[in-house]
Structure formats: C-alpha cells, structure tokens
Amino acid sequence: MYRIEEIQLLRRIMSEKLDPRRYEHSLGVSFTAAALAMAHGADISQAEMAGMVHDCAKRFPPSVLVEKCRRHGIVLSEDQLRSPAVIHAIYGAYLTEKKYGISDRDVINAVRYHTTGRPGMSKLEKIVYVADYIEPQRSLAQILPEMRRLAFSDLDECMYRILKDTVAFLKGKKSYIARDTFDALDYFSNLLGYGEENGKN
C-alpha cells in the first residue's frame, strides 16, 4: 500500500521529532509490526507505517497534550483525563492525519488504540498493539518470551493475555485504568470463550 519512499520519509521525520530512545522504540515497533503482518497476512507496508508513527505524540508531556487537544477541538472525556498515559495516542491519531497526511483510517485507528485496545479491533490495530508490547527493546514483563511466540500464531489470544497482564500490572500500582482497556479485555475474553472479566475501577 505504501511506497518505500513514503516509509523512509516518515522514518526521517520521526528521527527528528522523537528523542533517540523513543525513535529506536518506534523503529522496533515498526519492524515487529511488519513481521507480524507477514505472519498474519496483513499489508506489510501499512503495518510498518503504523508502527513507525504510533508514538508520534509521545514527545509531549501530558499537560501539554491536554492543552493541544483543547486547542484543536479534541474533546477528552473524564475517563481519558484520569488516565493521562493514553492521551498521546489520541493526539497522535490527530497528528497522523492532520500533520503527516496519512488518510488511511486503519492506520489512524491503530495509533489511536495502541495503548488501550478496544472491542472489535482490526487486524492492523491488533498487530500494532501487540508489536508495541513485544518489540525487541521491551524487557520488563514476565510474560514477554511467551507473548513473543504467541503473537505469531494467535493474535486474539495474545491480545487477551497482554490486556490481562496490563490490567493486573496497573491494578498492582493502583493506577487508574482507561475504560477502553477494560472493554477490550472483556471483548477478547468473551471472543475466546473465557467469559467476562469485569474488575473495573
């Protein structure tokens, strides 16, 4: 779908906009997403592009992101304001379309939901969400080795396991958890026949 020149241009832009560590992470997500696309029959260049741009707004602190959203007419819910770690994905989706000229709705949604997930995710959305969790520089989650194997065979099961681990981790930190994350966990739990998870804030 995307020409190599378009992907190379986006890489150059991200290398200038992001700090070196965030840029390396974005490269890792981009290449991991491309590999997952190969495994699951998705568009490889689309996955590479979405992975490269997914953290384009991460360079701004939450307070600045809130102000930028207000300035551009992006209405943040009380739920989103209580979980500031998700706001970079919301503003990132805006930047993806308005600043970087990507009109592909699937790519925009992959950026929008890469931190929370949501019910009914497209294959690309799942690929970027999972790639963000398993990319080579990640090292802290205990289930990482298993998820790196599972990601290439069963995206839905991998989504469920990562979402469940994320919710448990955030609850352990007594952090507020965005409603989209709970809804996504319930969706994949029901999809796989495990029953509703509940356990909301």
C-alpha positions as CSV (number, residue, x, y, z in Angstrom):
1,M,0.0,0.0,0.0
2,Y,2.8,2.5,0.9
3,R,5.9,3.0,-1.2
4,I,9.3,2.6,0.4
5,E,9.9,6.3,-0.2
6,E,6.9,7.2,2.0
7,I,8.1,4.9,4.8
8,Q,11.7,6.3,4.5
9,L,10.4,9.9,4.7
10,L,8.3,9.1,7.8
11,R,11.4,7.5,9.4
12,R,13.4,10.7,8.8
13,I,10.6,12.8,10.2
14,M,10.3,10.7,13.4
15,S,14.1,10.7,13.8
16,E,14.0,14.5,14.0
17,K,10.8,14.7,16.2
18,L,11.5,11.9,18.8
19,D,14.3,11.6,21.2
20,P,16.8,8.8,20.3
21,R,15.3,6.2,22.7
22,R,11.7,6.8,21.6
23,Y,12.8,6.7,17.9
24,E,14.6,3.3,18.4
25,H,11.4,2.0,20.1
26,S,9.3,3.2,17.2
27,L,11.6,1.5,14.7
28,G,11.3,-1.7,16.8
29,V,7.5,-1.5,16.7
30,S,7.6,-0.7,13.0
31,F,9.7,-3.7,12.1
32,T,7.9,-6.0,14.6
33,A,4.6,-5.0,13.2
34,A,5.9,-5.7,9.6
35,A,6.9,-9.2,10.7
36,L,3.5,-9.8,12.3
37,A,1.8,-8.6,9.2
38,M,3.8,-11.2,7.2
39,A,2.7,-13.9,9.7
40,H,-0.9,-13.0,9.6
41,G,-1.5,-12.0,6.0
42,A,-1.8,-8.3,6.6
43,D,-0.4,-5.4,4.5
44,I,3.3,-5.2,5.4
45,S,3.9,-1.6,4.5
46,Q,0.7,-0.5,6.2
47,A,1.9,-2.2,9.4
48,E,5.4,-0.7,9.1
49,M,3.9,2.8,8.6
50,A,1.5,2.5,11.6
51,G,4.3,1.2,13.8
52,M,6.6,4.0,12.9
53,V,4.1,6.7,13.7
54,H,2.3,5.2,16.7
55,D,4.2,7.3,19.3
56,C,4.5,10.5,17.3
57,A,2.9,12.5,20.1
58,K,4.9,10.9,22.9
59,R,7.4,13.7,22.9
60,F,4.9,16.0,24.7
61,P,4.2,15.7,28.5
62,P,0.5,15.0,29.4
63,S,-0.3,18.6,30.4
64,V,0.9,19.9,27.0
65,L,-1.1,17.1,25.3
66,V,-4.3,18.1,27.1
67,E,-3.8,21.7,26.0
68,K,-3.0,20.7,22.4
69,C,-6.2,18.6,22.3
70,R,-8.2,21.5,23.6
71,R,-6.7,23.9,21.1
72,H,-7.5,21.5,18.2
73,G,-11.1,20.8,19.3
74,I,-10.3,17.2,20.5
75,V,-12.7,16.6,23.4
76,L,-11.2,14.4,26.2
77,S,-13.6,12.5,28.4
78,E,-13.3,12.4,32.2
79,D,-12.1,8.8,31.8
80,Q,-9.3,9.9,29.5
81,L,-8.3,12.8,31.7
82,R,-8.0,10.4,34.6
83,S,-5.6,8.1,32.6
84,P,-3.1,10.6,31.1
85,A,-0.9,7.9,29.6
86,V,-3.5,7.3,26.9
87,I,-3.7,10.9,25.7
88,H,-0.6,10.7,23.5
89,A,-2.4,8.1,21.4
90,I,-5.5,10.3,21.0
91,Y,-3.4,13.3,19.9
92,G,-1.1,11.0,17.9
93,A,-4.1,9.9,15.8
94,Y,-4.8,13.6,15.1
95,L,-1.2,14.3,14.1
96,T,-1.1,11.2,11.9
97,E,-3.9,12.5,9.8
98,K,-3.5,16.3,10.0
99,K,0.2,16.7,10.2
100,Y,1.7,13.7,8.5
101,G,-1.0,13.4,5.8
102,I,-2.0,9.8,6.4
103,S,-5.7,9.4,5.5
104,D,-5.7,5.6,6.0
105,R,-8.4,5.2,8.7
106,D,-7.0,1.8,9.8
107,V,-3.5,3.4,10.4
108,I,-5.1,6.3,12.3
109,N,-7.1,3.9,14.5
110,A,-4.0,1.7,15.1
111,V,-2.3,4.8,16.5
112,R,-5.4,5.8,18.4
113,Y,-5.9,2.5,20.2
114,H,-2.3,1.3,20.6
115,T,-2.3,2.0,24.4
116,T,-5.8,0.7,25.4
117,G,-7.1,-1.6,22.7
118,R,-10.8,-1.7,22.1
119,P,-13.6,-4.1,21.2
120,G,-13.7,-5.2,17.5
121,M,-10.1,-4.2,16.7
122,S,-9.0,-4.6,13.1
123,K,-6.1,-6.9,12.3
124,L,-3.8,-3.9,11.9
125,E,-4.9,-2.4,15.2
126,K,-4.1,-5.7,17.0
127,I,-0.7,-6.0,15.2
128,V,0.4,-2.5,16.3
129,Y,-0.9,-3.1,19.9
130,V,1.0,-6.4,20.2
131,A,4.1,-5.1,18.4
132,D,4.3,-2.2,20.9
133,Y,4.3,-4.8,23.8
134,I,6.8,-7.3,22.3
135,E,9.3,-5.2,20.3
136,P,12.9,-6.1,20.9
137,Q,13.7,-3.4,23.4
138,R,11.0,-4.4,25.8
139,S,12.3,-6.4,28.7
140,L,10.2,-6.0,31.9
141,A,7.1,-8.1,31.6
142,Q,7.5,-11.6,32.8
143,I,5.2,-13.0,30.1
144,L,7.3,-11.4,27.2
145,P,9.0,-14.6,26.0
146,E,5.7,-16.4,25.8
147,M,3.9,-13.5,24.1
148,R,6.7,-13.1,21.5
149,R,6.0,-16.7,20.5
150,L,2.2,-16.5,20.7
151,A,2.0,-13.2,18.7
152,F,3.0,-15.1,15.5
153,S,0.4,-17.8,15.9
154,D,-2.7,-16.3,17.6
155,L,-3.3,-12.6,17.7
156,D,-6.6,-12.7,19.6
157,E,-5.2,-14.9,22.4
158,C,-2.1,-12.7,22.5
159,M,-4.3,-9.6,22.8
160,Y,-6.2,-11.2,25.7
161,R,-3.1,-12.2,27.6
162,I,-1.4,-8.8,27.2
163,L,-4.5,-6.9,28.2
164,K,-5.0,-9.2,31.2
165,D,-1.3,-8.7,32.2
166,T,-1.6,-4.9,31.7
167,V,-4.7,-4.6,33.9
168,A,-3.1,-6.7,36.6
169,F,0.0,-4.6,36.5
170,L,-1.9,-1.3,36.6
171,K,-4.1,-2.5,39.5
172,G,-0.9,-3.5,41.4
173,K,0.3,0.1,41.0
174,K,-3.2,1.3,42.0
175,S,-3.3,3.3,38.7
176,Y,-6.5,4.4,37.1
177,I,-7.3,2.2,34.1
178,A,-9.0,3.6,31.0
179,R,-12.4,2.2,30.3
180,D,-11.4,1.2,26.7
181,T,-8.9,-1.2,28.2
182,F,-11.5,-3.0,30.4
183,D,-13.9,-3.1,27.4
184,A,-11.1,-4.6,25.2
185,L,-10.3,-7.2,27.9
186,D,-14.0,-8.2,28.2
187,Y,-14.3,-8.3,24.4
188,F,-11.4,-10.7,23.9
189,S,-12.3,-12.7,26.9
190,N,-15.8,-13.3,25.5
191,L,-14.5,-13.8,22.0
192,L,-12.2,-16.7,23.2
193,G,-14.9,-18.2,25.5
194,Y,-13.4,-17.2,28.8
195,G,-16.3,-15.1,30.0
196,E,-16.5,-11.5,31.0
197,E,-13.5,-10.3,33.1
198,N,-15.2,-7.2,34.8
199,G,-13.0,-5.8,37.6
200,K,-13.4,-2.2,36.5
201,N,-12.1,0.7,38.5
